[in-house]
Amino acid sequence: MSAPTATRNRTTLAMLAEEAGVSLSTISKVLNGRTDVATDTRKRVERLLDEHDYRRRGGANRGSACIETVFHELWSIEIIEGVEQVARENGMTVQLTVSGDRHGPGPEWIEGVLRRRPAGVVLVASGIPEEVRAQLKSRQIPYAVIDPSGDPLPGVPSIGSANWSGGLSATRHLLELGHTRIAMVTGPEDIMCSLARLDGFRSAMASRGVPVREDWIFTREFDLEGGRSAAEALFSGSDRPTAVFCGNDLQALGVLEVALERGLKVPDDVSLVGYDDRPVAALTHPRLTSVHQPLAKMASAAARMVLNLAAGLPTDQRIDLATHLVVRDSTAAPPAA
């Protein structure tokens, strides 16, 4: 009897090795994420794996019970909780990995993740280089990016939030209180959310006919020192703003520290708005007015996205969730002239 057609036509590693012009050991290295393979050779093998649908047939990811969450720095417990919620609902676990920077995970990560073969990968505030995307695709490991650092490329599933609207609502709040001398501290220029929040700020100012002081616009890292650095310049003389809108809560805490060191009262002398509405915002003195970014919901959406992709279900490639302003004690009407 002849073998069944499906068996006769099944692509084998030997067949792939012959077509790629490489050894079986090289094919094995590529499949296992080894880094000691020339880039051109790896790309040639991965292209053939994709064309022959090798990993899908092999079912390498079937039965995997882990969602890997990748940070370049651990900065949000809310994101971890959001991924964990979806993992629990599906009887899965979560693996946390710290690697690389905001432009992408480090080169050591791809070798490890291809070896671990999780059910899916959620990357936090990180880009994902084309070569890494190809490697994940060749192993049928779906991925999604939360708040990507640049415009998401076609085919890159991503979850974001309404950053422009968040910047708009924060600035409108200050304008409605009567402020016109408003400064902004935003994040690095190569991060999309920094630009979107700044655009929202500019739009709110323009809609009220209030000029923007360009010397009061600062791009800094999204950290405490970034806020302190901007505040040192803003509060260095008598010509200072009556309100400051910051691109995240850590920057706002840095501004608050410097204001207090200079003898300025918040909000009596200067109002302050942050962004993200992290738990610390409700614990500061005064409590910080902040734009709430739904980090846990964003993480849950990203986790569901990768599981849908793993199951072959249709899913949106880009989702933006709403933000809203939480008003607390750090904002008030400007001081009388």
Rosetta silent file (secondary structure, phi, psi, omega in degrees, C-alpha in Angstrom):
SEQUENCE: MSAPTATRNRTTLAMLAEEAGVSLSTISKVLNGRTDVATDTRKRVERLLDEHDYRRRGGANRGSACIETVFHELWSIEIIEGVEQVARENGMTVQLTVSGDRHGPGPEWIEGVLRRRPAGVVLVASGIPEEVRAQLKSRQIPYAVIDPSGDPLPGVPSIGSANWSGGLSATRHLLELGHTRIAMVTGPEDIMCSLARLDGFRSAMASRGVPVREDWIFTREFDLEGGRSAAEALFSGSDRPTAVFCGNDLQALGVLEVALERGLKVPDDVSLVGYDDRPVAALTHPRLTSVHQPLAKMASAAARMVLNLAAGLPTDQRIDLATHLVVRDSTAAPPAA
SCORE:     score description
SCORE:     0.000 S_00000001
   1 L     0.000  142.891  176.990    0.000    0.000    0.000 S_00000001
   2 L   -81.392  155.177  179.308    1.159    3.496   -0.710 S_00000001
   3 L   -68.260  150.951  176.374    1.505    6.001    2.136 S_00000001
   4 L   -56.361  149.380 -177.647   -1.378    8.460    2.693 S_00000001
   5 H   -56.545  -42.439 -177.865   -1.051   11.643    0.640 S_00000001
   6 H   -60.355  -37.060  179.770   -0.716   13.830    3.743 S_00000001
   7 H   -72.165  -42.651 -179.558    2.230   11.729    4.912 S_00000001
   8 H   -60.711  -37.108 -173.278    3.884   11.655    1.467 S_00000001
   9 L   -91.747   -0.746 -177.417    3.607   15.443    1.129 S_00000001
  10 L   -64.439  131.375  178.647    4.673   16.366    4.670 S_00000001
  11 L   -74.471  129.182  178.089    7.620   18.768    4.682 S_00000001
  12 L  -107.636  163.862  177.205   10.566   17.353    6.584 S_00000001
  13 H   -61.896  -36.062  179.105   13.601   19.085    8.029 S_00000001
  14 H   -62.470  -41.248  178.340   15.768   17.221    5.515 S_00000001
  15 H   -63.861  -42.962  178.805   13.701   18.634    2.660 S_00000001
  16 H   -64.682  -41.018  179.408   13.990   22.163    4.070 S_00000001
  17 H   -61.795  -42.307 -179.625   17.734   21.776    4.580 S_00000001
  18 H   -65.522  -43.588 -179.172   18.203   20.638    0.978 S_00000001
  19 H   -65.759  -35.866 -179.414   16.091   23.494   -0.402 S_00000001
  20 H   -81.980  -13.785 -178.026   17.921   26.072    1.730 S_00000001
  21 L    71.849   35.004  179.635   21.326   24.605    0.905 S_00000001
  22 L  -131.254  173.553  179.478   22.262   24.176    4.563 S_00000001
  23 L   -83.597  164.591  175.671   22.860   21.309    6.963 S_00000001
  24 H   -61.993  -35.227 -179.830   20.269   19.752    9.257 S_00000001
  25 H   -65.327  -35.096  177.510   22.155   21.157   12.244 S_00000001
  26 H   -66.933  -43.256  175.802   21.761   24.689   10.841 S_00000001
  27 H   -57.319  -44.231 -179.776   18.006   24.168   10.425 S_00000001
  28 H   -62.601  -41.056  178.910   17.875   22.950   14.024 S_00000001
  29 H   -61.804  -43.123  179.567   19.787   25.995   15.268 S_00000001
  30 H   -63.931  -43.778 -179.496   17.355   28.356   13.549 S_00000001
  31 H   -62.319  -31.759 -176.621   14.352   26.474   14.934 S_00000001
  32 L   -97.083    9.800  173.822   15.759   26.667   18.444 S_00000001
  33 L    74.985   17.976  179.354   16.613   30.367   18.292 S_00000001
  34 L   -66.406  145.008 -176.842   20.376   29.906   18.360 S_00000001
  35 L   -92.841   -9.517 -176.360   22.301   33.069   17.533 S_00000001
  36 L   -87.980   49.766  176.056   25.337   31.397   15.929 S_00000001
  37 L  -131.480  134.267  179.952   23.783   31.416   12.443 S_00000001
  38 L   -57.327  144.360 -175.667   24.636   33.982    9.760 S_00000001
  39 H   -57.996  -46.576 -179.105   21.902   36.586    9.289 S_00000001
  40 H   -63.052  -39.513  178.592   21.354   35.833    5.576 S_00000001
  41 H   -65.090  -44.299  179.635   21.187   32.116    6.277 S_00000001
  42 H   -59.401  -46.713 -178.828   18.715   32.615    9.108 S_00000001
  43 H   -61.754  -39.515 -179.790   16.459   34.781    6.934 S_00000001
  44 H   -64.177  -44.055  179.921   16.567   32.203    4.105 S_00000001
  45 H   -66.781  -43.973 -179.195   15.627   29.369    6.462 S_00000001
  46 H   -64.113  -35.689  177.021   12.879   31.379    8.168 S_00000001
  47 H   -62.863  -41.168  178.503   11.399   32.311    4.812 S_00000001
  48 H   -68.517  -39.611  176.392   11.202   28.619    3.896 S_00000001
  49 H   -58.592  -41.327  179.863    9.701   27.722    7.281 S_00000001
  50 H   -68.029  -45.794 -178.566    7.037   30.326    6.651 S_00000001
  51 H   -61.962  -38.649 -178.524    6.403   29.232    3.066 S_00000001
  52 L   -90.533   -0.452  177.440    6.066   25.577    4.075 S_00000001
  53 L    55.426   38.793 -170.217    4.070   26.412    7.213 S_00000001
  54 H   -64.050  -47.568 -174.907    6.390   24.072    9.076 S_00000001
  55 H   -68.898  -32.762  179.879    5.782   25.219   12.657 S_00000001
  56 H   -65.376  -40.593  177.906    2.014   25.328   12.274 S_00000001
  57 H   -65.677  -40.758 -178.049    1.993   21.724   11.172 S_00000001
  58 H   -69.996  -21.452  178.240    4.336   20.727   13.943 S_00000001
  59 L    64.984   38.750 -175.112    2.117   22.427   16.508 S_00000001
  60 L   -58.566  -30.340 -175.493    5.080   23.670   18.544 S_00000001
  61 L   -94.896   -6.891 -178.907    2.898   26.035   20.517 S_00000001
  62 L   -63.581  133.296  179.610   -0.024   23.736   21.155 S_00000001
  63 L    87.589   -9.957  177.447   -0.427   23.133   24.849 S_00000001
  64 L   -63.518  137.710 -173.750    1.777   26.070   25.798 S_00000001
  65 L  -126.372   38.518 -176.558    0.355   27.637   28.952 S_00000001
  66 E  -140.751  135.914  170.194    2.353   30.833   29.355 S_00000001
  67 E  -106.907  119.156 -179.619    1.997   34.448   28.235 S_00000001
  68 E   -90.243  129.266 -179.667    5.392   36.136   28.255 S_00000001
  69 E  -114.528  123.166 -171.129    5.371   39.839   29.163 S_00000001
  70 E  -113.924  118.941  173.922    8.469   41.808   28.182 S_00000001
  71 E  -109.471  150.715  165.975    9.479   45.118   29.779 S_00000001
  72 L   -88.892  -16.350  168.010   12.626   47.115   29.123 S_00000001
  73 L  -158.043  140.269 -177.606   12.162   48.251   32.716 S_00000001
  74 L   -76.760  108.380 -174.525    9.582   47.156   35.279 S_00000001
  75 L  -131.076   -4.088 -175.115    7.453   50.257   35.791 S_00000001
  76 L  -144.320  108.477  173.540    3.803   49.194   35.995 S_00000001
  77 H   -68.918  -27.208 -179.894    2.193   46.675   38.328 S_00000001
  78 H   -63.234  -38.426  178.803   -1.114   47.497   36.602 S_00000001
  79 H   -66.244  -42.699  178.227    0.124   46.012   33.326 S_00000001
  80 H   -60.459  -43.741 -179.897    1.249   42.832   35.070 S_00000001
  81 H   -63.588  -37.414  179.315   -2.146   42.545   36.769 S_00000001
  82 H   -65.030  -42.507  177.664   -3.956   43.031   33.451 S_00000001
  83 H   -68.093  -41.049 -179.683   -2.041   40.223   31.742 S_00000001
  84 H   -61.010  -37.812  179.394   -2.420   37.965   34.796 S_00000001
  85 H   -57.905  -48.077 -179.847   -6.195   38.401   34.746 S_00000001
  86 H   -67.842  -38.084  178.413   -6.436   37.048   31.206 S_00000001
  87 H   -60.728  -45.267  179.177   -3.930   34.295   31.966 S_00000001
  88 H   -61.349  -41.892 -179.825   -6.014   33.113   34.946 S_00000001
  89 H   -59.846  -26.514 -176.269   -9.176   33.131   32.852 S_00000001
  90 L  -110.007   13.925  178.202   -7.466   30.764   30.410 S_00000001
  91 L    65.877   34.068 -177.064   -5.663   28.546   32.919 S_00000001
  92 L  -116.666  171.704  174.402   -2.281   30.010   32.021 S_00000001
  93 E  -114.823  171.473  178.705    0.682   31.541   33.799 S_00000001
  94 E  -121.698  132.894  172.345    2.648   34.734   33.136 S_00000001
  95 E  -109.967  129.382  177.890    6.400   34.983   32.676 S_00000001
  96 E   -99.542  133.363  178.235    8.016   38.411   33.175 S_00000001
  97 E  -131.120  135.001  174.760   11.144   39.266   31.224 S_00000001
  98 E  -110.425  121.191 -175.136   13.234   42.446   31.384 S_00000001
  99 L  -159.933  143.831  170.476   15.254   43.038   28.227 S_00000001
 100 L    72.611 -148.800  179.798   16.474   45.741   25.854 S_00000001
 101 E  -140.285 -169.164 -175.116   15.179   49.304   25.685 S_00000001
 102 L   -68.247  -12.688  179.486   12.151   51.153   24.346 S_00000001
 103 L   -87.011  -13.829  178.658   13.277   50.471   20.763 S_00000001
 104 E   158.509  161.255  177.671   13.110   46.700   21.171 S_00000001
 105 L   -67.636  159.202 -179.583   14.102   43.697   23.299 S_00000001
 106 L   -70.389  160.211 -177.070   17.763   42.749   23.575 S_00000001
 107 H   -62.301  -25.177  179.595   19.337   40.207   21.199 S_00000001
 108 H   -71.590  -23.106 -175.349   19.546   37.613   23.984 S_00000001
 109 H   -68.382  -42.225 -174.373   15.763   37.648   24.383 S_00000001
 110 H   -62.556  -38.411  178.034   14.857   36.231   20.987 S_00000001
 111 H   -61.726  -42.128 -179.367   16.989   33.134   21.517 S_00000001
 112 H   -68.621  -43.471 -175.720   15.295   32.509   24.858 S_00000001
 113 H   -69.748  -33.122  176.935   11.726   33.118   23.712 S_00000001
 114 H   -68.385  -30.509  176.717   12.108   30.833   20.699 S_00000001
 115 H   -75.296  -39.079 -178.363   13.335   28.139   23.053 S_00000001
 116 H   -75.476  -33.132 -179.678   10.521   28.744   25.572 S_00000001
 117 L    48.675   64.219  177.051    7.808   29.024   22.891 S_00000001
 118 L   -68.139  168.609  177.495    5.124   30.745   24.984 S_00000001
 119 L   -66.136  -28.323  178.580    1.516   30.881   23.853 S_00000001
 120 E  -172.727  166.059 -177.045    2.039   34.563   23.095 S_00000001
 121 E  -127.890  131.589  172.738    4.170   37.591   23.875 S_00000001
 122 E  -112.034  117.951  178.612    3.106   41.026   25.171 S_00000001
 123 E  -101.996  132.003 -173.332    5.815   43.678   24.754 S_00000001
 124 E  -103.991  121.388  176.834    5.456   46.791   26.906 S_00000001
 125 L    49.228   47.740 -174.639    6.367   50.241   25.524 S_00000001
 126 L  -141.558  145.692  169.281    8.758   48.642   23.081 S_00000001
 127 L   -78.088  176.672  176.910    9.356   48.459   19.370 S_00000001
 128 L  -145.645  104.312 -174.769    9.860   45.125   17.664 S_00000001
 129 L   -57.632  154.765 -176.650   12.467   44.962   14.873 S_00000001
 130 H   -57.795  -41.372 -178.595   11.570   43.363   11.553 S_00000001
 131 H   -64.261  -38.596  178.363   13.984   40.471   12.026 S_00000001
 132 H   -66.374  -42.204  177.591   12.461   39.642   15.418 S_00000001
 133 H   -57.939  -42.320 -179.565    8.947   39.759   13.925 S_00000001
 134 H   -64.338  -40.600  179.930   10.033   37.309   11.239 S_00000001
 135 H   -65.983  -42.353  178.159   11.511   34.917   13.785 S_00000001
 136 H   -65.004  -40.282  179.985    8.391   34.961   15.947 S_00000001
 137 H   -64.005  -39.918 -177.886    6.196   34.463   12.906 S_00000001
 138 H   -66.291  -22.216  178.252    8.230   31.486   11.712 S_00000001
 139 L  -101.773    5.943 -179.884    7.628   29.769   15.096 S_00000001
 140 L    59.247   41.619  174.971    3.933   30.725   15.226 S_00000001
 141 L  -105.186  104.762 -179.401    4.430   32.818   18.402 S_00000001
 142 L   -72.650  156.550 -177.355    1.891   35.671   18.283 S_00000001
 143 E  -147.203  159.603  172.604    2.730   39.031   19.844 S_00000001
 144 E  -147.102  151.466 -177.395    1.238   42.424   20.622 S_00000001
 145 E  -114.870  131.974  175.261    2.819   45.699   21.686 S_00000001
 146 E   -95.004  125.493  176.245    1.444   48.012   24.391 S_00000001
 147 L    50.986   64.398 -175.250    1.925   51.747   23.709 S_00000001
 148 L   -59.090  152.245 -174.892    4.521   51.350   20.962 S_00000001
 149 L   -77.161  -12.485  176.672    7.428   53.771   20.906 S_00000001
 150 L  -143.104 -177.326  176.769    6.771   54.773   17.309 S_00000001
 151 L   -60.186  123.867 -179.569    4.001   54.503   14.716 S_00000001
 152 L   -62.965  133.484 -179.505    3.101   50.797   14.665 S_00000001
 153 L   -74.441  156.167  176.445    4.051   49.242   11.366 S_00000001
 154 L   -54.965  134.642  178.894    1.439   47.414    9.254 S_00000001
 155 L    88.550   -1.433  177.610    0.953   43.932   10.608 S_00000001
 156 L  -101.049  105.985  179.146    2.169   44.762   14.142 S_00000001
 157 L   -63.311  134.278 -175.849   -0.721   44.198   16.580 S_00000001
 158 E  -151.359  152.215  178.332   -0.732   46.982   19.161 S_00000001
 159 E  -121.778  128.239  177.541   -2.735   48.483   22.009 S_00000001
 160 E  -133.046 -168.015  175.434   -2.596   52.173   22.805 S_00000001
 161 E  -137.349  171.056 -174.617   -4.689   54.854   24.463 S_00000001
 162 L   -79.464   74.689 -175.125   -6.136   58.190   23.437 S_00000001
 163 H   -65.524  -38.962  178.790   -3.002   60.212   24.197 S_00000001
 164 H   -62.790  -45.377  179.059   -4.051   63.249   22.157 S_00000001
 165 H   -63.836  -35.961  177.469   -7.381   63.402   23.966 S_00000001
 166 H   -63.248  -44.459  176.583   -5.582   63.018   27.288 S_00000001
 167 H   -63.837  -37.558  179.141   -3.342   65.989   26.556 S_00000001
 168 H   -64.474  -48.157 -175.646   -6.339   67.983   25.402 S_00000001
 169 H   -66.968  -37.719  178.587   -8.425   67.285   28.529 S_00000001
 170 H   -63.323  -43.539 -177.421   -5.572   68.078   30.928 S_00000001
 171 H   -71.766  -39.512  177.518   -4.888   71.417   29.261 S_00000001
 172 H   -61.156  -37.303  177.958   -8.564   72.346   28.975 S_00000001
 173 H   -59.737  -45.288  179.612   -8.929   71.741   32.709 S_00000001
 174 H   -66.690  -40.260  178.390   -6.167   74.250   33.427 S_00000001
 175 H   -64.073  -41.037  179.948   -7.599   76.757   30.956 S_00000001
 176 H   -66.115  -26.319  175.387  -11.069   76.451   32.497 S_00000001
 177 L   -75.304  -13.720  178.969   -9.546   77.233   35.902 S_00000001
 178 L   110.203    3.205 -179.954   -8.268   80.488   34.382 S_00000001
 179 L   -77.139  139.376  170.759   -4.641   79.620   33.637 S_00000001
 180 L  -127.053  -18.898  179.616   -3.011   81.051   30.527 S_00000001
 181 L   -97.964   80.427 -171.474    0.647   80.782   31.578 S_00000001
 182 E  -115.718  129.243  175.655    0.930   77.026   31.146 S_00000001
 183 E  -103.864  160.633  175.065    4.127   75.028   30.648 S_00000001
 184 E  -134.894  136.084  170.861    4.444   71.424   29.478 S_00000001
 185 E  -112.485  116.727 -179.320    6.993   68.737   30.224 S_00000001
 186 E  -117.613  177.725 -177.486    6.686   65.856   27.771 S_00000001
 187 L   -86.116 -174.200 -178.894    8.659   62.696   27.071 S_00000001
 188 L   -56.303  147.778 -174.711   11.355   61.946   24.485 S_00000001
 189 L   -70.966  -15.018 -179.708   10.584   63.016   20.924 S_00000001
 190 L   -93.401   13.304  176.591   11.041   59.503   19.540 S_00000001
 191 L  -113.549  124.977 -173.327    8.080   58.148   21.532 S_00000001
 192 H   -58.113  -41.484 -176.990    4.699   58.487   19.848 S_00000001
 193 H   -64.512  -31.811  177.389    2.736   59.090   23.062 S_00000001
 194 H   -61.443  -45.807 -178.369    4.999   62.054   23.936 S_00000001
 195 H   -68.319  -38.855 -178.504    4.189   63.743   20.649 S_00000001
 196 H   -66.404  -41.077  179.708    0.468   62.952   20.877 S_00000001
 197 H   -66.563  -38.756  177.260    0.148   64.420   24.390 S_00000001
 198 H   -66.353  -39.222  177.210    2.030   67.530   23.301 S_00000001
 199 H   -62.966  -38.392  176.756   -0.227   67.869   20.243 S_00000001
 200 H   -63.237  -41.279  176.238   -3.260   67.671   22.531 S_00000001
 201 H   -59.300  -49.108 -178.583   -1.778   70.425   24.686 S_00000001
 202 H   -63.118  -39.238 -179.092   -1.152   72.653   21.654 S_00000001
 203 H   -65.236  -41.255  179.101   -4.652   72.039   20.284 S_00000001
 204 H   -63.931  -43.228  179.202   -6.311   73.010   23.566 S_00000001
 205 H   -63.011  -44.554 -178.522   -4.255   76.197   23.781 S_00000001
 206 H   -64.653  -37.314 -177.600   -4.999   77.109   20.158 S_00000001
 207 H   -65.509  -23.573  177.488   -8.740   76.491   20.588 S_00000001
 208 L  -100.630    1.974 -179.816   -8.811   79.151   23.329 S_00000001
 209 L    69.984   26.153 -179.701   -6.509   81.530   21.479 S_00000001
 210 L   -98.260  122.417 -178.561   -3.836   81.237   24.176 S_00000001
 211 L   -68.396  146.133  176.967   -0.271   81.470   22.843 S_00000001
 212 L   -92.411  127.457  174.003    2.163   78.678   23.646 S_00000001
 213 L   -82.333  105.999 -176.610    5.463   79.731   25.207 S_00000001
 214 H   -63.271  -27.245  178.137    7.945   77.576   23.310 S_00000001
 215 H   -76.380   -4.015  175.189   10.567   78.211   26.000 S_00000001
 216 H  -106.533   14.983  175.276    8.163   76.540   28.433 S_00000001
 217 E  -106.883  121.851 -177.374    8.014   73.281   26.436 S_00000001
 218 E  -125.392  132.659  171.634   10.497   70.671   27.673 S_00000001
 219 E  -103.798  121.715 -176.750   11.229   67.181   26.351 S_00000001
 220 L  -140.360  166.797  173.790   12.681   65.004   29.086 S_00000001
 221 L   -63.784  153.147  179.796   12.875   61.360   30.077 S_00000001
 222 L   -79.756   62.749 -179.757    9.746   59.961   31.684 S_00000001
 223 L  -146.971  176.639 -177.031   11.259   59.914   35.163 S_00000001
 224 H   -58.858  -43.936 -177.635   11.645   61.944   38.354 S_00000001
 225 H   -66.460  -33.319  176.063   14.879   63.557   37.212 S_00000001
 226 H   -60.405  -42.881  177.263   13.274   64.598   33.924 S_00000001
 227 H   -67.172  -41.048  179.396   10.642   66.539   35.850 S_00000001
 228 H   -62.198  -43.726 -178.450   13.208   68.050   38.207 S_00000001
 229 H   -59.358  -46.098  179.340   15.391   69.198   35.306 S_00000001
 230 H   -65.371  -41.563 -177.906   12.499   71.000   33.608 S_00000001
 231 H   -65.944  -34.966  177.548   11.289   72.550   36.869 S_00000001
 232 H   -57.904  -39.018  178.467   14.740   73.934   37.678 S_00000001
 233 H   -75.776  -41.147 -176.610   14.523   75.958   34.467 S_00000001
 234 H   -66.938  -34.614 -174.393   10.842   76.895   34.835 S_00000001
 235 L  -105.367   22.170 -174.961   11.165   78.155   38.411 S_00000001
 236 L   -79.937  -15.217 -178.721   14.558   79.839   38.103 S_00000001
 237 L  -146.251 -167.965 -178.077   13.206   83.406   38.038 S_00000001
 238 L   -78.832  -22.998  179.055   10.132   85.546   38.526 S_00000001
 239 L   -85.336   85.676 -175.019    8.864   84.889   34.975 S_00000001
 240 L  -130.339  159.431  179.076    7.361   81.497   35.661 S_00000001
 241 L   -72.351  160.011  173.779    4.209   79.605   34.673 S_00000001
 242 L   -97.593   -6.307  178.397    1.177   79.332   36.931 S_00000001
 243 E  -152.200  147.742  177.779    0.539   75.745   35.797 S_00000001
 244 E  -133.284  127.217  173.953    2.580   72.799   34.522 S_00000001
 245 E  -104.944  124.475 -176.859    1.225   69.789   32.632 S_00000001
 246 E  -109.470  148.139 -177.063    3.569   66.776   32.730 S_00000001
 247 L   -72.603  -15.577  169.473    3.701   63.809   30.368 S_00000001
 248 L  -155.901  172.122 -174.442    3.647   61.302   33.231 S_00000001
 249 H   -69.312  -33.064  179.411    3.247   61.181   36.995 S_00000001
 250 H   -64.779  -42.427  175.383    6.954   60.683   37.717 S_00000001
 251 H   -59.421  -42.318 -179.424    7.804   63.901   35.876 S_00000001
 252 H   -62.309  -38.068  178.138    5.058   65.647   37.863 S_00000001
 253 H   -65.633  -35.861  176.063    6.565   64.415   41.147 S_00000001
 254 H   -64.837  -41.668  176.886    9.925   65.841   40.072 S_00000001
 255 H   -63.735  -41.538  179.872    8.285   69.212   39.347 S_00000001
 256 H   -61.269  -42.697  179.347    6.514   69.074   42.716 S_00000001
 257 H   -58.697  -47.957 -177.808    9.789   68.462   44.559 S_00000001
 258 H   -66.784  -40.192  178.765   11.480   71.465   42.967 S_00000001
 259 H   -57.859  -45.797 -179.526    8.450   73.711   43.530 S_00000001
 260 H   -66.380  -37.924  177.924    8.477   72.899   47.241 S_00000001
 261 H   -63.688  -31.281 -179.894   12.242   73.411   47.437 S_00000001
 262 L   -87.301    4.467  179.438   11.771   76.878   45.899 S_00000001
 263 L    80.559   15.514  178.654    9.084   77.771   48.445 S_00000001
 264 L   -91.623  138.588  179.048    6.217   77.518   45.951 S_00000001
 265 L   -97.276  137.054  175.658    2.914   76.077   47.129 S_00000001
 266 L  -109.831  120.637   10.072    0.935   73.639   44.990 S_00000001
 267 L  -101.967    9.218 -173.754   -1.700   74.576   43.933 S_00000001
 268 L   -59.498  -43.797 -178.764   -1.703   78.087   45.462 S_00000001
 269 L   -97.514  -33.786 -179.544    1.317   79.307   43.466 S_00000001
 270 L  -149.209  130.521  176.459    1.456   76.731   40.684 S_00000001
 271 E   -87.992  154.973 -172.906   -1.005   74.066   39.564 S_00000001
 272 E  -142.506  130.619  177.030    0.252   70.655   38.487 S_00000001
 273 E  -125.654  134.121  175.787   -1.198   67.888   36.293 S_00000001
 274 E  -105.981 -167.825 -178.857    0.360   64.481   35.694 S_00000001
 275 E  -148.547  138.959  179.984   -0.394   61.628   33.329 S_00000001
 276 E   111.696  -35.536 -175.994   -1.083   57.880   33.812 S_00000001
 277 L    57.553   50.949  174.877   -2.868   58.220   37.183 S_00000001
 278 L   -68.010  160.241 -178.587   -0.556   55.698   38.813 S_00000001
 279 H   -52.091  -32.175 -178.201   -1.429   54.708   42.423 S_00000001
 280 H   -64.096  -22.786 -177.746    1.162   57.174   43.737 S_00000001
 281 H   -61.411  -32.122 -179.626   -0.899   60.073   42.330 S_00000001
 282 H   -87.184   -1.609 -176.153   -3.473   59.621   45.102 S_00000001
 283 L  -109.765   -8.176 -179.512   -0.778   59.391   47.796 S_00000001
 284 L   -75.340  167.301  175.332    1.168   62.609   47.200 S_00000001
 285 L  -127.992  108.173    1.509    0.641   65.799   49.190 S_00000001
 286 L   -74.489  162.398  177.227   -1.205   67.451   47.619 S_00000001
 287 L   -63.861  141.150 -168.584   -2.895   64.601   45.783 S_00000001
 288 L   -89.807  124.785  166.666   -2.059   64.814   42.094 S_00000001
 289 E   -67.191  132.485 -173.664   -4.558   65.653   39.366 S_00000001
 290 E  -152.737  151.181  173.850   -3.720   63.222   36.566 S_00000001
 291 E   -81.042  121.637 -178.505   -4.940   61.827   33.249 S_00000001
 292 E   -79.862  119.074  173.474   -5.992   58.229   33.849 S_00000001
 293 L  -104.054  124.865 -171.995   -4.487   55.856   31.320 S_00000001
 294 L   -77.757   70.676 -173.062   -6.183   52.427   31.560 S_00000001
 295 H   -60.990  -42.923 -179.602   -2.967   50.411   31.817 S_00000001
 296 H   -64.326  -42.047  178.592   -4.571   47.259   33.233 S_00000001
 297 H   -66.799  -37.178  176.821   -7.255   47.254   30.530 S_00000001
 298 H   -61.739  -41.964 -179.577   -4.623   47.869   27.862 S_00000001
 299 H   -67.073  -41.802  178.020   -2.655   44.871   29.134 S_00000001
 300 H   -62.179  -41.620  179.021   -5.743   42.655   29.238 S_00000001
 301 H   -63.413  -39.654  179.070   -6.618   43.680   25.684 S_00000001
 302 H   -66.099  -42.445  179.463   -3.091   42.873   24.512 S_00000001
 303 H   -63.773  -42.664  177.818   -3.160   39.454   26.208 S_00000001
 304 H   -64.880  -35.380  179.223   -6.535   38.620   24.641 S_00000001
 305 H   -61.062  -46.582 -177.394   -5.217   39.794   21.296 S_00000001
 306 H   -69.541  -33.641  178.291   -2.277   37.367   21.333 S_00000001
 307 H   -70.163  -36.800  174.350   -4.474   34.470   22.464 S_00000001
 308 H   -63.565  -42.308  178.055   -6.947   35.209   19.657 S_00000001
 309 H   -62.732  -40.686  179.217   -4.081   35.288   17.200 S_00000001
 310 H   -62.659  -33.753 -178.861   -2.787   31.977   18.584 S_00000001
 311 L   -86.666   -1.167 -179.324   -6.234   30.453   18.072 S_00000001
 312 L    75.845   20.498 -179.817   -6.493   31.811   14.525 S_00000001
 313 L   -88.858  149.843  178.133   -9.390   34.096   15.432 S_00000001
 314 L   -66.470  143.094  179.436   -9.892   37.480   13.742 S_00000001
 315 L  -151.908  151.043  176.325   -8.680   40.451   15.788 S_00000001
 316 L   -66.651  145.225  178.151   -8.128   44.163   15.329 S_00000001
 317 L   -83.086  -23.078 -178.626   -4.535   45.132   14.569 S_00000001
 318 E  -142.331  128.107  177.743   -4.775   48.400   16.516 S_00000001
 319 E  -128.924  130.573  174.842   -6.908   49.272   19.546 S_00000001
 320 E  -117.869  123.486  179.890   -6.923   52.640   21.341 S_00000001
 321 E   -95.838  155.296 -175.554   -8.648   52.849   24.728 S_00000001
 322 L   -74.985  150.184  171.599  -10.136   56.016   26.210 S_00000001
 323 L  -112.631  163.111  173.632   -8.415   58.203   28.822 S_00000001
 324 E  -152.465  155.080 -177.302  -10.054   60.547   31.329 S_00000001
 325 E   -86.237  133.870  174.376   -8.954   63.248   33.742 S_00000001
 326 E  -110.201  111.289 -176.219   -9.017   62.588   37.496 S_00000001
 327 L   -89.179  125.974  177.343   -9.146   65.933   39.346 S_00000001
 328 L  -125.870 -137.433 -169.063   -7.571   66.012   42.800 S_00000001
 329 L   -97.664   -4.907 -171.793   -5.890   68.667   44.940 S_00000001
 330 L   -89.251    3.504  178.551   -2.929   69.828   42.828 S_00000001
 331 L  -127.180  141.311  178.616   -4.919   72.162   40.558 S_00000001
 332 L  -159.420  176.296  176.993   -6.755   75.390   41.368 S_00000001
 333 L   -61.373  151.057 -178.889   -7.345   78.852   39.917 S_00000001
 334 L   -66.839  156.371  178.217   -4.151   80.846   39.273 S_00000001
 335 L   -63.218  149.620  178.463   -2.912   83.266   41.933 S_00000001
 336 L   -63.900  142.205 -179.029   -4.238   86.802   41.682 S_00000001
 337 L   -66.626    0.000    0.000   -1.975   89.123   39.718 S_00000001
